Amino acid sequence: MPGQVNSVIPRQYLVFSYLLVLSFVLSLALTWLMKRCARRWGVLDHPAGRKSHEESTPLLGGAAIFLTFYIVLISHVVAVSYLWPWGPAWLAEKLAILLGEDHGKKLVGILLAGVMIFILGIIDDLHVLRPWFKLLGQIASALVLVLFGMRIHLFYLHDIYSSSFVTVLWIVLIVNSMNLLDNMDGLSGGVSIIAAITFFLSVQPYDTGFMVRFLLVIFAGAVGGFLFFNLPPAQIFMGDAGAMFNGYLLATVAVVGTFHIEGVNSRAAVVSPVLALSVPLFDTLSVVWIRWRNGDSIMLGDKRHFSHRLVEVGMRPSMAVYFIYMVAALVGLNGALLPMLSLTGTGIILAQTVGIFLLIVLLMNAGKRNGSDQV
């Protein structure tokens, strides 16, 4: 029987590879189509104020990501649901996990809240919303996940009130962090893919593991097709619709996935999602700190983000983007290792991660002429 069990794993990865390639190709086609539609309909991001691009750029890339994700996911779930009686036993078993009573309910909740986030982003792209109205929409979407049974359970967070509060806070934080990170060509999309890879590697092979990986490969392919057109110089932007949807899905995966199994790995493995999303979190928290210290509104947009500060110390914008990719990949690799390590190894990895960001802070502060905006 061990041979049969082991043979299932390569087959799963064949399915994942197929979904990744299909999502990438479909996203390429839909992004190209959205680029043409955005120009025809006048849905453009015009140069103004703190924006760095010099030409009006199509703004429906997020629609391509969203449509690719939903088309591939829903079509395959429906198709396999009808065809699985004639398929291999391992596929029927995985589908049962994906569509079981509890997981099927979770999947519906994830899709429903995702639609809400996307619609909120599209409205914001077309008609700029007030920050507090956008925040209320994000909270409403997060509450949908809670109502469908998805909450963060961390050691002492077992009661419905504290776990629900932390879940909503986490979703809203990551949604806004990914949105704020979308400030240079290719930045938010590339970091989203790196975070998705980190989650794929670090999620534990528990019942929800297949569902999480199923979502992640489709998501990575969808963002990858868009990123082909978004790398510097960008031909299309994802807009708030794409950035918030990316943040929402990655935050949701962190809630649904299992990263620590009692007796198998260190409890600190639950920090894996934080490391996977450390770049957008670092960007958001450092910007909020600078604005608060200088007496500015934390809601006010500016050019104090991670990427902007790298440009100020001498990097070209494209170099800053690729530098942040490297940071996200290195810290993400640390996050992927956490579930495999003992408590001692986990401590070393966490210390190394803190060291990476401290070195970045020193680099930016050393190159900053005006100390008022130092981190």
C-alpha atoms as a printed R data frame, in Angstrom:
    type eleno elety resid chain resno       x      y       z
1   ATOM     1    CA   MET     A     1   0.000  0.000   0.000
2   ATOM     2    CA   PRO     A     2   2.857  2.530   0.576
3   ATOM     3    CA   GLY     A     3   3.569  2.465  -3.167
4   ATOM     4    CA   GLN     A     4  -0.065  3.298  -3.915
5   ATOM     5    CA   VAL     A     5  -0.065  6.142  -1.403
6   ATOM     6    CA   ASN     A     6   3.168  7.592  -2.776
7   ATOM     7    CA   SER     A     7   1.880  7.355  -6.356
8   ATOM     8    CA   VAL     A     8  -1.013  9.647  -5.470
9   ATOM     9    CA   ILE     A     9   1.334 12.568  -4.716
10  ATOM    10    CA   PRO     A    10   2.831 12.902  -8.256
11  ATOM    11    CA   ARG     A    11  -0.699 12.704  -9.687
12  ATOM    12    CA   GLN     A    12  -1.817 15.547  -7.453
13  ATOM    13    CA   TYR     A    13   1.090 17.653  -8.655
14  ATOM    14    CA   LEU     A    14   0.169 16.882 -12.256
15  ATOM    15    CA   VAL     A    15  -3.303 18.251 -11.505
16  ATOM    16    CA   PHE     A    16  -1.788 21.317  -9.837
17  ATOM    17    CA   SER     A    17   0.550 21.885 -12.803
18  ATOM    18    CA   TYR     A    18  -2.345 21.612 -15.235
19  ATOM    19    CA   LEU     A    19  -4.404 24.137 -13.256
20  ATOM    20    CA   LEU     A    20  -1.448 26.519 -12.999
21  ATOM    21    CA   VAL     A    21  -0.763 26.484 -16.746
22  ATOM    22    CA   LEU     A    22  -4.455 26.732 -17.660
23  ATOM    23    CA   SER     A    23  -4.981 29.685 -15.307
24  ATOM    24    CA   PHE     A    24  -1.883 31.430 -16.640
25  ATOM    25    CA   VAL     A    25  -2.937 31.071 -20.280
26  ATOM    26    CA   LEU     A    26  -6.531 32.147 -19.605
27  ATOM    27    CA   SER     A    27  -5.301 35.122 -17.571
28  ATOM    28    CA   LEU     A    28  -2.995 36.158 -20.425
29  ATOM    29    CA   ALA     A    29  -5.961 36.184 -22.816
30  ATOM    30    CA   LEU     A    30  -8.318 37.969 -20.408
31  ATOM    31    CA   THR     A    31  -5.707 40.581 -19.431
32  ATOM    32    CA   TRP     A    32  -5.116 41.379 -23.100
33  ATOM    33    CA   LEU     A    33  -8.884 41.643 -23.583
34  ATOM    34    CA   MET     A    34  -9.327 43.834 -20.481
35  ATOM    35    CA   LYS     A    35  -6.554 46.120 -21.698
36  ATOM    36    CA   ARG     A    36  -8.434 46.738 -24.936
37  ATOM    37    CA   CYS     A    37 -11.794 47.098 -23.176
38  ATOM    38    CA   ALA     A    38 -10.392 49.559 -20.628
39  ATOM    39    CA   ARG     A    39  -9.105 51.818 -23.398
40  ATOM    40    CA   ARG     A    40 -12.380 51.593 -25.297
41  ATOM    41    CA   TRP     A    41 -14.482 52.306 -22.197
42  ATOM    42    CA   GLY     A    42 -12.133 54.981 -20.855
43  ATOM    43    CA   VAL     A    43 -11.320 53.076 -17.645
44  ATOM    44    CA   LEU     A    44  -7.827 54.534 -17.282
45  ATOM    45    CA   ASP     A    45  -5.519 55.599 -14.488
46  ATOM    46    CA   HIS     A    46  -4.380 59.105 -15.412
47  ATOM    47    CA   PRO     A    47  -1.069 60.602 -14.224
48  ATOM    48    CA   ALA     A    48  -1.660 62.964 -11.309
49  ATOM    49    CA   GLY     A    49  -0.253 63.947  -7.928
50  ATOM    50    CA   ARG     A    50   1.863 61.218  -6.315
51  ATOM    51    CA   LYS     A    51   1.396 58.769  -9.221
52  ATOM    52    CA   SER     A    52   4.650 57.909 -10.953
53  ATOM    53    CA   HIS     A    53   3.438 56.787 -14.403
54  ATOM    54    CA   GLU     A    54   3.560 59.327 -17.225
55  ATOM    55    CA   GLU     A    55   0.829 57.985 -19.533
56  ATOM    56    CA   SER     A    56  -2.807 57.028 -18.963
57  ATOM    57    CA   THR     A    57  -2.865 53.282 -18.290
58  ATOM    58    CA   PRO     A    58  -5.741 50.744 -18.524
59  ATOM    59    CA   LEU     A    59  -7.161 49.857 -15.109
60  ATOM    60    CA   LEU     A    60  -9.013 46.534 -15.448
61  ATOM    61    CA   GLY     A    61  -6.215 44.055 -14.754
62  ATOM    62    CA   GLY     A    62  -7.912 43.070 -11.507
63  ATOM    63    CA   ALA     A    63 -10.961 41.958 -13.491
64  ATOM    64    CA   ALA     A    64  -8.764 39.544 -15.479
65  ATOM    65    CA   ILE     A    65  -7.342 38.051 -12.259
66  ATOM    66    CA   PHE     A    66 -10.784 37.739 -10.681
67  ATOM    67    CA   LEU     A    67 -12.486 36.253 -13.761
68  ATOM    68    CA   THR     A    68  -9.677 33.750 -14.351
69  ATOM    69    CA   PHE     A    69  -9.802 32.554 -10.749
70  ATOM    70    CA   TYR     A    70 -13.569 32.110 -10.699
71  ATOM    71    CA   ILE     A    71 -13.894 30.604 -14.189
72  ATOM    72    CA   VAL     A    72 -11.178 27.971 -13.622
73  ATOM    73    CA   LEU     A    73 -12.238 27.151 -10.064
74  ATOM    74    CA   ILE     A    74 -15.995 26.903 -10.582
75  ATOM    75    CA   SER     A    75 -15.823 25.156 -13.979
76  ATOM    76    CA   HIS     A    76 -13.507 22.439 -12.671
77  ATOM    77    CA   VAL     A    77 -15.418 21.885  -9.445
78  ATOM    78    CA   VAL     A    78 -18.649 21.497 -11.426
79  ATOM    79    CA   ALA     A    79 -17.076 19.313 -14.132
80  ATOM    80    CA   VAL     A    80 -15.283 16.967 -11.730
81  ATOM    81    CA   SER     A    81 -18.394 16.758  -9.537
82  ATOM    82    CA   TYR     A    82 -20.247 15.181 -12.447
83  ATOM    83    CA   LEU     A    83 -17.367 13.095 -13.784
84  ATOM    84    CA   TRP     A    84 -15.689 11.805 -10.615
85  ATOM    85    CA   PRO     A    85 -17.606  8.452 -10.499
86  ATOM    86    CA   TRP     A    86 -15.702  7.471 -13.656
87  ATOM    87    CA   GLY     A    87 -12.377  8.888 -12.509
88  ATOM    88    CA   PRO     A    88  -9.579  7.441 -10.340
89  ATOM    89    CA   ALA     A    89 -10.299  6.734  -6.680
90  ATOM    90    CA   TRP     A    90  -7.722  9.246  -5.396
91  ATOM    91    CA   LEU     A    91  -9.427 12.051  -7.340
92  ATOM    92    CA   ALA     A    92 -12.802 11.120  -5.870
93  ATOM    93    CA   GLU     A    93 -11.243 11.168  -2.409
94  ATOM    94    CA   LYS     A    94  -9.742 14.627  -2.926
95  ATOM    95    CA   LEU     A    95 -12.988 15.960  -4.358
96  ATOM    96    CA   ALA     A    96 -14.830 14.630  -1.315
97  ATOM    97    CA   ILE     A    97 -12.397 16.599   0.869
98  ATOM    98    CA   LEU     A    98 -12.871 19.714  -1.242
99  ATOM    99    CA   LEU     A    99 -16.657 19.487  -1.360
100 ATOM   100    CA   GLY     A   100 -17.374 17.808   1.946
101 ATOM   101    CA   GLU     A   101 -20.084 19.287   4.122
102 ATOM   102    CA   ASP     A   102 -17.736 21.627   5.965
103 ATOM   103    CA   HIS     A   103 -15.257 22.381   3.179
104 ATOM   104    CA   GLY     A   104 -18.008 22.904   0.613
105 ATOM   105    CA   LYS     A   105 -19.553 25.469   2.937
106 ATOM   106    CA   LYS     A   106 -16.177 27.169   3.347
107 ATOM   107    CA   LEU     A   107 -15.630 27.259  -0.407
108 ATOM   108    CA   VAL     A   108 -18.999 28.960  -0.924
109 ATOM   109    CA   GLY     A   109 -18.118 31.509   1.759
110 ATOM   110    CA   ILE     A   110 -14.720 32.202   0.179
111 ATOM   111    CA   LEU     A   111 -16.285 32.759  -3.242
112 ATOM   112    CA   LEU     A   112 -19.083 34.962  -1.899
113 ATOM   113    CA   ALA     A   113 -16.778 37.217   0.138
114 ATOM   114    CA   GLY     A   114 -14.379 37.394  -2.821
115 ATOM   115    CA   VAL     A   115 -17.152 38.745  -5.043
116 ATOM   116    CA   MET     A   116 -17.934 41.387  -2.422
117 ATOM   117    CA   ILE     A   117 -14.292 42.497  -2.212
118 ATOM   118    CA   PHE     A   118 -13.963 42.619  -5.988
119 ATOM   119    CA   ILE     A   119 -17.130 44.685  -6.459
120 ATOM   120    CA   LEU     A   120 -15.953 47.076  -3.746
121 ATOM   121    CA   GLY     A   121 -12.632 47.472  -5.558
122 ATOM   122    CA   ILE     A   122 -14.236 48.011  -8.969
123 ATOM   123    CA   ILE     A   123 -16.494 50.728  -7.554
124 ATOM   124    CA   ASP     A   124 -13.439 52.371  -5.972
125 ATOM   125    CA   ASP     A   125 -11.570 52.226  -9.287
126 ATOM   126    CA   LEU     A   126 -14.464 53.861 -11.152
127 ATOM   127    CA   HIS     A   127 -15.588 56.295  -8.450
128 ATOM   128    CA   VAL     A   128 -13.120 56.895  -5.627
129 ATOM   129    CA   LEU     A   129 -14.763 55.828  -2.360
130 ATOM   130    CA   ARG     A   130 -14.288 57.443   1.018
131 ATOM   131    CA   PRO     A   131 -11.741 55.489   3.095
132 ATOM   132    CA   TRP     A   132 -14.225 54.716   5.878
133 ATOM   133    CA   PHE     A   133 -16.830 53.415   3.405
134 ATOM   134    CA   LYS     A   134 -14.207 51.148   1.857
135 ATOM   135    CA   LEU     A   135 -13.203 49.952   5.320
136 ATOM   136    CA   LEU     A   136 -16.817 49.057   6.149
137 ATOM   137    CA   GLY     A   137 -17.051 47.040   2.928
138 ATOM   138    CA   GLN     A   138 -13.894 45.137   3.811
139 ATOM   139    CA   ILE     A   139 -15.213 44.388   7.299
140 ATOM   140    CA   ALA     A   140 -18.492 43.136   5.810
141 ATOM   141    CA   SER     A   141 -16.606 40.767   3.496
142 ATOM   142    CA   ALA     A   142 -14.511 39.444   6.390
143 ATOM   143    CA   LEU     A   143 -17.662 38.876   8.441
144 ATOM   144    CA   VAL     A   144 -19.014 36.673   5.639
145 ATOM   145    CA   LEU     A   145 -16.041 34.352   6.165
146 ATOM   146    CA   VAL     A   146 -16.738 34.292   9.895
147 ATOM   147    CA   LEU     A   147 -20.408 33.473   9.303
148 ATOM   148    CA   PHE     A   148 -19.355 30.571   7.063
149 ATOM   149    CA   GLY     A   149 -17.254 29.088   9.857
150 ATOM   150    CA   MET     A   150 -13.779 30.403   9.028
151 ATOM   151    CA   ARG     A   151 -12.039 31.861  12.057
152 ATOM   152    CA   ILE     A   152  -8.473 32.000  13.368
153 ATOM   153    CA   HIS     A   153  -7.986 29.488  16.193
154 ATOM   154    CA   LEU     A   154  -4.667 30.172  17.904
155 ATOM   155    CA   PHE     A   155  -4.118 28.381  21.199
156 ATOM   156    CA   TYR     A   156  -6.217 30.645  23.465
157 ATOM   157    CA   LEU     A   157  -8.407 32.110  20.708
158 ATOM   158    CA   HIS     A   158 -11.152 29.500  20.809
159 ATOM   159    CA   ASP     A   159 -14.211 31.509  21.808
160 ATOM   160    CA   ILE     A   160 -16.292 32.890  18.955
161 ATOM   161    CA   TYR     A   161 -15.874 36.557  19.903
162 ATOM   162    CA   SER     A   162 -12.083 36.833  20.185
163 ATOM   163    CA   SER     A   163 -11.418 34.523  17.214
164 ATOM   164    CA   SER     A   164 -13.938 36.407  15.050
165 ATOM   165    CA   PHE     A   165 -12.421 39.780  15.985
166 ATOM   166    CA   VAL     A   166  -8.869 38.631  15.204
167 ATOM   167    CA   THR     A   167 -10.032 37.081  11.908
168 ATOM   168    CA   VAL     A   168 -11.728 40.286  10.729
169 ATOM   169    CA   LEU     A   169  -8.710 42.345  11.831
170 ATOM   170    CA   TRP     A   170  -6.335 40.039   9.926
171 ATOM   171    CA   ILE     A   171  -8.398 40.067   6.712
172 ATOM   172    CA   VAL     A   172  -8.786 43.865   6.717
173 ATOM   173    CA   LEU     A   173  -5.075 44.383   7.503
174 ATOM   174    CA   ILE     A   174  -3.839 42.176   4.647
175 ATOM   175    CA   VAL     A   175  -6.395 43.513   2.146
176 ATOM   176    CA   ASN     A   176  -5.215 47.062   2.806
177 ATOM   177    CA   SER     A   177  -1.544 46.074   2.959
178 ATOM   178    CA   MET     A   178  -1.650 44.516  -0.515
179 ATOM   179    CA   ASN     A   179  -3.572 47.526  -1.788
180 ATOM   180    CA   LEU     A   180  -0.969 49.938  -0.386
181 ATOM   181    CA   LEU     A   181   1.841 47.816  -1.850
182 ATOM   182    CA   ASP     A   182   0.430 48.333  -5.343
183 ATOM   183    CA   ASN     A   183   2.497 51.476  -5.938
184 ATOM   184    CA   MET     A   184   4.987 50.418  -8.634
185 ATOM   185    CA   ASP     A   185   4.776 48.394 -11.823
186 ATOM   186    CA   GLY     A   186   4.757 44.664 -11.107
187 ATOM   187    CA   LEU     A   187   5.209 45.012  -7.358
188 ATOM   188    CA   SER     A   188   1.928 43.816  -5.840
189 ATOM   189    CA   GLY     A   189   1.439 41.063  -8.431
190 ATOM   190    CA   GLY     A   190   4.931 39.632  -8.028
191 ATOM   191    CA   VAL     A   191   4.788 39.678  -4.229
192 ATOM   192    CA   SER     A   192   1.350 37.998  -4.392
193 ATOM   193    CA   ILE     A   193   2.772 35.108  -6.416
194 ATOM   194    CA   ILE     A   194   5.740 34.697  -4.063
195 ATOM   195    CA   ALA     A   195   3.365 34.666  -1.070
196 ATOM   196    CA   ALA     A   196   1.178 32.057  -2.806
197 ATOM   197    CA   ILE     A   197   4.229 29.823  -3.363
198 ATOM   198    CA   THR     A   198   5.198 30.204   0.294
199 ATOM   199    CA   PHE     A   199   1.716 29.181   1.412
200 ATOM   200    CA   PHE     A   200   1.740 26.210  -0.989
201 ATOM   201    CA   LEU     A   201   4.997 24.954   0.534
202 ATOM   202    CA   SER     A   202   4.138 25.602   4.178
203 ATOM   203    CA   VAL     A   203   0.513 24.436   4.487
204 ATOM   204    CA   GLN     A   204   0.295 21.063   6.239
205 ATOM   205    CA   PRO     A   205  -1.108 17.924   4.518
206 ATOM   206    CA   TYR     A   206  -4.270 18.035   6.582
207 ATOM   207    CA   ASP     A   207  -7.844 17.752   5.264
208 ATOM   208    CA   THR     A   208  -7.852 21.386   4.187
209 ATOM   209    CA   GLY     A   209  -4.403 21.102   2.591
210 ATOM   210    CA   PHE     A   210  -5.724 19.998  -0.781
211 ATOM   211    CA   MET     A   211  -8.363 22.736  -0.879
212 ATOM   212    CA   VAL     A   212  -5.812 25.423   0.007
213 ATOM   213    CA   ARG     A   213  -3.321 24.234  -2.624
214 ATOM   214    CA   PHE     A   214  -6.142 23.935  -5.157
215 ATOM   215    CA   LEU     A   215  -7.001 27.608  -4.605
216 ATOM   216    CA   LEU     A   216  -3.369 28.731  -4.560
217 ATOM   217    CA   VAL     A   217  -2.274 27.248  -7.896
218 ATOM   218    CA   ILE     A   218  -5.272 28.747  -9.683
219 ATOM   219    CA   PHE     A   219  -4.617 32.089  -8.008
220 ATOM   220    CA   ALA     A   220  -0.887 32.043  -8.852
221 ATOM   221    CA   GLY     A   221  -1.651 31.305 -12.512
222 ATOM   222    CA   ALA     A   222  -4.270 34.064 -12.642
223 ATOM   223    CA   VAL     A   223  -1.879 36.658 -11.197
224 ATOM   224    CA   GLY     A   224   1.000 35.368 -13.345
225 ATOM   225    CA   GLY     A   225  -0.868 35.973 -16.598
226 ATOM   226    CA   PHE     A   226  -1.643 39.517 -15.498
227 ATOM   227    CA   LEU     A   227   1.938 40.106 -14.324
228 ATOM   228    CA   PHE     A   228   3.191 39.399 -17.860
229 ATOM   229    CA   PHE     A   229   1.562 42.704 -18.890
230 ATOM   230    CA   ASN     A   230   2.270 44.507 -15.594
231 ATOM   231    CA   LEU     A   231   6.057 44.169 -15.282
232 ATOM   232    CA   PRO     A   232   7.943 47.444 -15.832
233 ATOM   233    CA   PRO     A   233   6.912 49.298 -17.921
234 ATOM   234    CA   ALA     A   234   3.325 48.264 -17.146
235 ATOM   235    CA   GLN     A   235   0.775 48.021 -19.937
236 ATOM   236    CA   ILE     A   236  -2.140 47.617 -17.509
237 ATOM   237    CA   PHE     A   237  -2.788 48.072 -13.780
238 ATOM   238    CA   MET     A   238  -4.709 45.747 -11.457
239 ATOM   239    CA   GLY     A   239  -6.368 48.656  -9.649
240 ATOM   240    CA   ASP     A   240  -7.919 48.442  -6.203
241 ATOM   241    CA   ALA     A   241 -10.137 45.595  -7.431
242 ATOM   242    CA   GLY     A   242  -7.127 43.387  -8.131
243 ATOM   243    CA   ALA     A   243  -4.947 44.456  -5.203
244 ATOM   244    CA   MET     A   244  -7.736 44.025  -2.635
245 ATOM   245    CA   PHE     A   245  -8.805 40.682  -4.118
246 ATOM   246    CA   ASN     A   246  -5.202 39.434  -3.984
247 ATOM   247    CA   GLY     A   247  -4.883 40.482  -0.358
248 ATOM   248    CA   TYR     A   248  -8.255 38.977   0.505
249 ATOM   249    CA   LEU     A   249  -7.443 35.572  -0.984
250 ATOM   250    CA   LEU     A   250  -3.999 35.338   0.623
251 ATOM   251    CA   ALA     A   251  -5.398 36.391   4.004
252 ATOM   252    CA   THR     A   252  -8.192 33.821   3.675
253 ATOM   253    CA   VAL     A   253  -5.741 31.038   2.838
254 ATOM   254    CA   ALA     A   254  -3.890 31.877   6.053
255 ATOM   255    CA   VAL     A   255  -7.141 31.480   8.000
256 ATOM   256    CA   VAL     A   256  -8.270 28.244   6.332
257 ATOM   257    CA   GLY     A   257  -4.902 26.486   6.054
258 ATOM   258    CA   THR     A   258  -3.269 24.377   8.761
259 ATOM   259    CA   PHE     A   259   0.347 25.301   9.535
260 ATOM   260    CA   HIS     A   260   0.827 23.657  12.932
261 ATOM   261    CA   ILE     A   261  -0.069 20.124  14.001
262 ATOM   262    CA   GLU     A   262   0.326 19.422  17.717
263 ATOM   263    CA   GLY     A   263   3.181 17.011  18.348
264 ATOM   264    CA   VAL     A   264   4.492 17.241  14.780
265 ATOM   265    CA   ASN     A   265   6.087 20.682  14.564
266 ATOM   266    CA   SER     A   266   6.768 23.737  16.703
267 ATOM   267    CA   ARG     A   267   3.820 25.952  17.644
268 ATOM   268    CA   ALA     A   268   5.753 28.859  16.160
269 ATOM   269    CA   ALA     A   269   4.911 27.385  12.724
270 ATOM   270    CA   VAL     A   270   1.669 29.377  12.925
271 ATOM   271    CA   VAL     A   271   3.846 32.423  12.122
272 ATOM   272    CA   SER     A   272   4.375 31.096   8.558
273 ATOM   273    CA   PRO     A   273   1.540 33.232   7.110
274 ATOM   274    CA   VAL     A   274   3.034 36.344   8.716
275 ATOM   275    CA   LEU     A   275   6.399 35.644   7.051
276 ATOM   276    CA   ALA     A   276   4.711 34.889   3.730
277 ATOM   277    CA   LEU     A   277   3.053 38.316   3.864
278 ATOM   278    CA   SER     A   278   5.852 40.127   5.688
279 ATOM   279    CA   VAL     A   279   6.684 42.501   2.818
280 ATOM   280    CA   PRO     A   280   3.213 44.099   2.557
281 ATOM   281    CA   LEU     A   281   2.975 44.113   6.371
282 ATOM   282    CA   PHE     A   282   6.381 45.806   6.690
283 ATOM   283    CA   ASP     A   283   5.424 48.351   4.053
284 ATOM   284    CA   THR     A   284   2.099 49.193   5.722
285 ATOM   285    CA   LEU     A   285   3.336 49.338   9.312
286 ATOM   286    CA   SER     A   286   6.419 51.412   8.447
287 ATOM   287    CA   VAL     A   287   4.370 53.915   6.420
288 ATOM   288    CA   VAL     A   288   1.781 54.240   9.189
289 ATOM   289    CA   TRP     A   289   4.585 54.771  11.720
290 ATOM   290    CA   ILE     A   290   6.230 57.522   9.602
291 ATOM   291    CA   ARG     A   291   2.922 59.303   9.008
292 ATOM   292    CA   TRP     A   292   1.931 59.115  12.684
293 ATOM   293    CA   ARG     A   293   5.356 60.313  13.870
294 ATOM   294    CA   ASN     A   294   5.215 63.287  11.484
295 ATOM   295    CA   GLY     A   295   1.676 64.177  12.537
296 ATOM   296    CA   ASP     A   296   0.135 63.292   9.151
297 ATOM   297    CA   SER     A   297  -3.105 61.433   8.586
298 ATOM   298    CA   ILE     A   298  -2.496 57.678   8.256
299 ATOM   299    CA   MET     A   299  -5.165 57.641   5.513
300 ATOM   300    CA   LEU     A   300  -3.241 60.160   3.397
301 ATOM   301    CA   GLY     A   301  -1.450 58.726   0.372
302 ATOM   302    CA   ASP     A   302   2.201 59.622  -0.145
303 ATOM   303    CA   LYS     A   303   5.542 58.382  -1.460
304 ATOM   304    CA   ARG     A   304   6.917 56.975   1.773
305 ATOM   305    CA   HIS     A   305   6.373 53.320   0.890
306 ATOM   306    CA   PHE     A   306   9.070 50.633   0.962
307 ATOM   307    CA   SER     A   307   9.591 50.862  -2.807
308 ATOM   308    CA   HIS     A   308   9.690 54.679  -2.847
309 ATOM   309    CA   ARG     A   309  12.290 54.786  -0.079
310 ATOM   310    CA   LEU     A   310  14.491 52.350  -2.020
311 ATOM   311    CA   VAL     A   311  14.322 54.680  -5.018
312 ATOM   312    CA   GLU     A   312  15.332 57.578  -2.755
313 ATOM   313    CA   VAL     A   313  18.528 55.764  -1.765
314 ATOM   314    CA   GLY     A   314  19.525 55.378  -5.419
315 ATOM   315    CA   MET     A   315  17.711 52.401  -6.942
316 ATOM   316    CA   ARG     A   316  15.815 52.624 -10.220
317 ATOM   317    CA   PRO     A   317  12.083 51.817  -9.821
318 ATOM   318    CA   SER     A   318  12.451 48.472 -11.621
319 ATOM   319    CA   MET     A   319  15.488 47.603  -9.478
320 ATOM   320    CA   ALA     A   320  13.510 48.454  -6.335
321 ATOM   321    CA   VAL     A   321  10.719 46.098  -7.448
322 ATOM   322    CA   TYR     A   322  13.104 43.205  -8.069
323 ATOM   323    CA   PHE     A   323  14.900 43.901  -4.784
324 ATOM   324    CA   ILE     A   324  11.572 43.591  -2.952
325 ATOM   325    CA   TYR     A   325  10.899 40.347  -4.846
326 ATOM   326    CA   MET     A   326  14.170 38.994  -3.436
327 ATOM   327    CA   VAL     A   327  13.257 40.058   0.095
328 ATOM   328    CA   ALA     A   328   9.807 38.463  -0.228
329 ATOM   329    CA   ALA     A   329  11.338 35.242  -1.582
330 ATOM   330    CA   LEU     A   330  14.018 34.982   1.127
331 ATOM   331    CA   VAL     A   331  11.618 35.657   3.976
332 ATOM   332    CA   GLY     A   332   9.005 33.446   2.314
333 ATOM   333    CA   LEU     A   333  11.526 30.605   2.193
334 ATOM   334    CA   ASN     A   334  11.994 31.065   5.923
335 ATOM   335    CA   GLY     A   335   8.224 30.841   6.356
336 ATOM   336    CA   ALA     A   336   8.070 27.650   4.308
337 ATOM   337    CA   LEU     A   337  10.740 26.076   6.535
338 ATOM   338    CA   LEU     A   338   9.009 26.839   9.846
339 ATOM   339    CA   PRO     A   339   6.613 23.839   9.840
340 ATOM   340    CA   MET     A   340   9.603 21.494   9.429
341 ATOM   341    CA   LEU     A   341  11.753 22.834  12.269
342 ATOM   342    CA   SER     A   342  12.143 22.315  15.992
343 ATOM   343    CA   LEU     A   343  11.672 25.159  18.454
344 ATOM   344    CA   THR     A   344  15.389 25.992  18.281
345 ATOM   345    CA   GLY     A   345  15.439 26.027  14.498
346 ATOM   346    CA   THR     A   346  12.305 28.156  14.479
347 ATOM   347    CA   GLY     A   347  13.960 30.693  16.772
348 ATOM   348    CA   ILE     A   348  16.965 30.935  14.443
349 ATOM   349    CA   ILE     A   349  14.735 31.456  11.389
350 ATOM   350    CA   LEU     A   350  12.677 34.147  13.118
351 ATOM   351    CA   ALA     A   351  15.832 35.947  14.291
352 ATOM   352    CA   GLN     A   352  17.218 35.815  10.764
353 ATOM   353    CA   THR     A   353  13.992 37.259   9.384
354 ATOM   354    CA   VAL     A   354  14.036 40.147  11.855
355 ATOM   355    CA   GLY     A   355  17.669 40.731  10.898
356 ATOM   356    CA   ILE     A   356  16.780 40.998   7.199
357 ATOM   357    CA   PHE     A   357  14.259 43.757   7.831
358 ATOM   358    CA   LEU     A   358  16.571 45.567  10.284
359 ATOM   359    CA   LEU     A   359  19.272 45.621   7.591
360 ATOM   360    CA   ILE     A   360  16.742 47.092   5.148
361 ATOM   361    CA   VAL     A   361  15.803 49.793   7.663
362 ATOM   362    CA   LEU     A   362  19.480 50.638   8.188
363 ATOM   363    CA   LEU     A   363  20.016 50.772   4.421
364 ATOM   364    CA   MET     A   364  17.118 53.161   3.881
365 ATOM   365    CA   ASN     A   365  17.952 55.374   6.853
366 ATOM   366    CA   ALA     A   366  21.632 55.594   5.880
367 ATOM   367    CA   GLY     A   367  20.739 56.790   2.404
368 ATOM   368    CA   LYS     A   368  18.085 59.254   3.578
369 ATOM   369    CA   ARG     A   369  19.221 62.865   3.529
370 ATOM   370    CA   ASN     A   370  16.236 64.217   5.408
371 ATOM   371    CA   GLY     A   371  15.894 62.324   8.674
372 ATOM   372    CA   SER     A   372  12.206 63.251   9.098
373 ATOM   373    CA   ASP     A   373  11.039 60.299   7.031
374 ATOM   374    CA   GLN     A   374  13.342 57.709   8.545
375 ATOM   375    CA   VAL     A   375  11.728 54.489   9.743
